[in-house]
Amino acid sequence: MIIGGTSGFGLATAEWLAGRGATSLVLVSRSGSPSDESIPKIAALRQRGVRVDVASVDVADAEALEQLLRTVGEDRPIKGIIHAAMVLDDRLIEGQDRESIDAVLRPKVSGALNLERLAPQLPLDYLLFYSSATTLFGNPGQFNYVAANAYIEGLARRMRSRGLPALAVAWGGIEDAGYLSRHIGADINLKRRFAANLISARTALDGLDWVFDQDSRQLTTVAAIARIDWATAKRELAATRTPLFGSVGMRISSRQVMDAAATLEKLRALPTEEAAAALVDIVVEEIARVLRLPPKEVDRHRPLAEIGMDSLMMLELRTTVEITLQIELPMMSLATGITPVDVARRILPLITGEAQRHNVPGTLVALSASTLRPRPKQRRARAAGRGQRGARARPRTGGAAMTAYDRREAQQTVDRIRHALEHPPGEAARRRAPAQPAAPHQARLETELTALPEYEVLKIKRAVGDIAGIDNPFYRLHDGRACEVTSMGGRTVVNFSSYDYLGLNGHPAVADAAKRAIDLFGTSVSASRISAGERQVHRDLELALARLHGTEAALAFVSGHATNVSVIGGLLGPEDLVVTDAVIHNSVLDGIKLAGAKRILCPHGDIESFDRALRLNRARYRRALVVVEGSTAWTATSWTLPL
């Protein structure tokens, strides 16, 4: 007996059972009327000699279900029941009401409870409940459906503990039967959200063999049968990055290694130029995946930042490239000023194995082969020196592979960096000074800190700066007030990090008002306004701002960072979209992360990119927010977003 068996996946299950030798089937649905698409399939079953009866019963109606089971049982024993009935009413949680919740839970939950009560009276070999793989990950807009399926999975465990042959299967996406086959939009949404590759009904049902051993003994009570690209899922779904799925990642690592090995073998078999071109294609595909854009829209010769990639996206790109090619990619190979073609050129030595053959660690190759190349004058001087010795200077080709000269230069730089790491400035003086015993807690702290890989990276950066003669640019002391210019060490310099947007820092009127406020309120107003209360000076400021902007009210935060994080994090959620400027402040990205919203970055000042991003994506989200930098000091540009 298949409840929910007159159409969709339920009817596909009937066809599969007939193929496995079933000769008598009862197809049950609330209407009892097969669809036009189902009628010929049922007729085909009957032509094969299978007895097929169709019944109209609401599985949530206990009396009607009991009567059906009694009637069928009087004619022939019921050996198996499959509960495949379902109703969908997808809404975001704020739009749910009691009616929509009941509509989804009733056939699943009430029907399963009725079967639990009636099953002990039947000679069942199996009692199969159809659940959904969304119970593994959740699914926005389907919390009622996910809850119903999770309930029947728990119910199956309770029945099994009572001796009933219950089994719940969480099915993945089915491509040729059921809801997804009739709703192409849902199919696309499933692939985007769950990284799932749809499978045929027959392939999915054949997976039931895995639930039983060779003696037909049931091995588990709840199983999931789905085809999922776990590498992609772990990038898309936070749930898959929890310890629950840790062993899954271990299981797929061998498959990823095999795929990467095949790709590497093909690349290494190609001539250098063809391998470089193929690598560019791979890099572009990964960039397109990160940016959620078609690969054809990724300009191979534009810097990554102009394409729309921020630092977080760079990390994501690094992860995907490392998974695809099974290499360790130095983060410095993804500097914002380089293009996709440049990235491919820097990866190629790692693919061909030259870096390993010449004993140059991957991280240092990136430093020596690009960041620390000699300046043009140095190159000319070295070339001239070689010419004087009778050696012909070998010019740089600009190609992907490192020349012999490049490798010598890289190795020399590696040696210099290693020496700088092993003998940092001031070490000799410290060695001459008498050793002072360290306190136990201090020794432990030093051991813990120096073992961190981030500390090693910091040491490399400091060593690179020492070699290149670059002073540490951070934590510089200002001599006094910082405006558009500031004084550091007696030298006047342009200040690109000033917040003095209005040029009023240090203005006598502003300074006098600040002093009066300190005299009245002190130097601290305690905790946040929402808990510690307000001061009149806050309200006066916001009223003045509201009048200035011609609005009914204004809210002033303590900083621009707090404004972006609080507003975006408070107004948006996982169902929303933010389209942002490629040079947007990091606080906007923090707000997007807090909200859990999707983000798309567009090149600064490129209104067509913003328009295209909204046109392609807006309909899939509840709310959409556009955030741009009107003026940016570091690009010396200013633009207005047309409304």
Buried (B, 14 or more C-beta within 10 A) or exposed (E): BBBBBBBBBBBBBBBBBBBEEBEBBBBBBBEEEBEEEBEEBBEEBEEEEBEBEBBEBBBBBBEBBBEBBEEBBEEEEBEBBBBBBBBBBBBBEEEBEEEBBBBBBBBBBBBBBBBBEBBEEBEBEBBBBBBBBBBBBBBBBBBBBBBBBBBBBBBBBEBBEEEBBBBBBBBBBBBBBBBBBEEEEBBEBBBEBBBBBBBEBBBBBBBBEEBBEEEEEBEEBBBBBBBBBBBBBBBBBEEBBEEEBEEBBEEBBEEBEEBBEEBBEEBEEEEEEEBBBBBBEBBBBBBBBBBEBEBEBBBBEBBBBBBBBBEBBBEBBBBBBEBBBBBEBBEBBBBBEBBBBBBBBBBBBBBBEBBEEBEBBBBBBBBBBBBBBEEEEEBEEBBEEBEEEEEEEEEEEEEBBBEEBBBEBBBEBBEBBBEBBEEBEEEEEEEEEEEEEEEEEEEEEEEEEEEEEEEEBEBBBBBBBBBEEEEEEEEEEEEEEBBEEBBBEEEEEEBEEBEBEEEEBEEEEEEEEEEEBEEEEEEEBEEEBEEEEEBEBBEEEBEEBBEEEEEEEBEEEEEEBEBBBBBBBEEBBEBBBBBBBBBBBEBBBBBBBBBBBBBBBBBBBBBEBBEBBBEBBEEBBBEBBBBBBEEBBEEEEEBEEEE
